[in-house]
Amino acid sequence: MSVRKTVLVLAMSIIGFSVILAADDKQKAAAVSEQDGKYVDAEGNPTFKIQDDGTVDWYTFSGYRRYHSDCHVCHGPDGVGSSYAPALANTMKNMDYGTFLSIVAEGRKNVGGGKENVMPAFGENKNVYCYLDDIYVYLRARAVGDAPRGRPPKKADKPQAAKDHEKSCMGS
């Protein structure tokens, strides 16, 4: 391979690698718009809104509840991890929304160092997939350091859109 090609491949690898490692932070996670109590960031990804007095938006609170009903068994309370599964409060810093949805819906298997880790698929579990955005925004708030450990002290009221979505998705 010529020196020019080698340099080009190396430069592209570094650029691609830096894009992959571009960690989420408070600035990227900042809410820029809201519709029916749901917030999105500048890229249109779901995000959270936490008021100065600690009040979280409904979806972040719902995500806290849903995470602790289905995810904390493996990933530990508040996303801090366990000996069984990784700390999502750290992992989410480098995981985009699409990847999160894919992994939760389809599951994932990691094999390495003589150890096998399996994330089961939750794509058919209504208690998870009906609330994927909620879980995502809760974990995102934990990942960027805006949501402390434990139950949020205050929450916004449940919007009608959340009630309608829940009824439609859960079939009740």
C-alpha positions in Angstrom: 0.0 0.0 0.0 1.3 3.4 -0.9 2.2 5.9 1.9 -0.6 8.2 0.6 -3.2 5.4 0.9 -1.9 4.4 4.3 -2.2 8.0 5.6 -5.7 8.3 4.1 -6.8 5.1 5.7 -5.3 6.1 9.0 -6.9 9.5 8.9 -10.3 8.1 8.0 -10.0 5.6 10.9 -9.1 8.3 13.4 -12.0 10.5 12.2 -14.5 7.6 12.3 -13.2 6.5 15.6 -13.5 10.0 17.1 -17.1 10.2 15.8 -17.9 6.8 17.4 -16.4 7.9 20.7 -18.1 11.3 20.7 -19.8 11.0 24.1 -23.2 12.3 25.0 -23.1 15.3 27.3 -25.4 17.9 28.9 -25.0 20.2 25.9 -26.0 17.5 23.4 -28.8 16.2 25.6 -30.3 19.7 26.1 -34.0 19.8 25.2 -34.7 22.2 22.3 -38.3 21.5 21.7 -41.3 19.8 23.4 -44.5 18.3 22.2 -47.1 16.8 24.5 -44.6 16.7 27.3 -42.0 14.8 25.3 -38.7 16.6 24.7 -36.2 16.2 21.9 -32.6 17.4 21.4 -31.2 19.3 18.5 -30.9 16.1 16.5 -34.5 15.0 17.2 -33.6 12.3 19.7 -35.7 11.9 22.8 -34.3 13.6 25.8 -35.2 14.8 29.3 -36.1 18.0 31.0 -35.3 18.5 34.7 -36.3 21.7 36.3 -34.1 23.6 38.8 -36.2 22.4 41.7 -35.6 18.7 40.7 -38.9 18.1 38.9 -38.4 15.7 36.1 -40.6 15.5 33.0 -43.2 12.7 33.0 -41.3 10.5 30.6 -38.1 10.6 32.6 -40.1 9.6 35.7 -41.8 6.8 33.8 -38.4 5.7 32.5 -37.2 5.5 36.1 -40.1 3.3 37.0 -39.9 1.1 33.9 -36.1 0.7 34.2 -36.6 -0.5 37.8 -39.3 -2.9 36.9 -37.5 -4.8 34.2 -33.8 -3.7 33.7 -32.3 -3.2 37.1 -32.3 -6.9 37.9 -29.3 -7.3 35.5 -28.0 -3.7 35.1 -28.2 -2.7 38.8 -30.2 0.1 40.5 -30.0 3.4 38.8 -28.0 2.0 35.9 -24.8 1.5 37.9 -24.2 -2.0 36.7 -23.7 -5.3 38.4 -21.4 -8.3 38.1 -23.9 -9.6 35.6 -24.4 -6.7 33.2 -22.7 -3.4 32.4 -23.5 0.0 34.0 -25.9 1.6 31.5 -25.3 5.0 33.1 -21.8 4.8 31.6 -22.6 2.8 28.5 -25.3 5.3 27.4 -22.7 8.0 27.1 -21.5 6.4 23.9 -24.6 4.8 22.6 -27.0 6.5 20.1 -30.7 6.3 20.2 -31.0 3.8 17.3 -28.4 1.5 18.8 -30.2 1.5 22.1 -33.6 0.6 20.4 -32.0 -2.2 18.4 -30.2 -3.8 21.4 -33.2 -3.7 23.6 -35.6 -5.0 20.9 -33.3 -7.6 19.4 -31.0 -8.5 22.3 -27.2 -8.9 22.0 -24.6 -11.5 22.6 -21.0 -10.7 23.6 -18.3 -13.4 23.8 -14.8 -12.6 24.8 -12.1 -13.5 27.3 -13.8 -16.9 28.0 -17.0 -15.1 29.1 -20.3 -14.8 27.4 -22.8 -12.0 28.1 -26.3 -12.1 26.7 -28.8 -9.3 26.6 -32.2 -10.9 26.0 -34.5 -9.4 23.4 -37.3 -7.4 24.9 -39.1 -6.6 21.6 -42.2 -8.5 22.6 -42.3 -7.4 26.2 -45.0 -4.7 26.3 -43.7 -3.5 29.7 -40.5 -2.6 27.9 -41.2 -1.8 24.3 -44.2 0.5 25.1 -41.9 2.6 27.2 -38.6 2.4 25.2 -38.3 6.2 24.9 -39.0 6.6 28.6 -36.3 4.2 29.6 -33.9 5.9 27.1 -34.5 9.4 28.4 -34.1 8.2 32.0 -30.8 6.5 31.3 -29.6 9.4 29.2 -30.3 11.8 32.1 -28.3 9.4 34.4 -25.5 9.1 31.8 -24.9 12.9 31.5 -25.2 13.4 35.2 -28.4 15.3 35.4 -30.5 12.7 37.2 -29.1 11.6 40.6 -29.5 8.1 41.9 -32.8 7.2 43.4 -36.4 8.0 42.8 -36.8 11.5 41.3 -38.1 13.8 44.1 -40.7 15.5 41.9 -42.4 14.7 38.6 -44.5 16.6 36.1 -48.1 15.4 35.6 -48.7 12.6 33.1 -49.7 14.2 29.8 -52.8 13.0 27.9 -50.5 11.9 25.1 -48.8 9.5 27.5 -52.1 8.2 28.7 -53.3 7.7 25.1 -50.0 6.0 24.0 -50.1 3.6 27.0 -53.7 2.7 26.4 -53.0 2.0 22.7 -49.8 0.1 23.2 -50.8 -1.9 26.2 -54.2 -2.7 24.7 -56.3 -1.7 27.7 
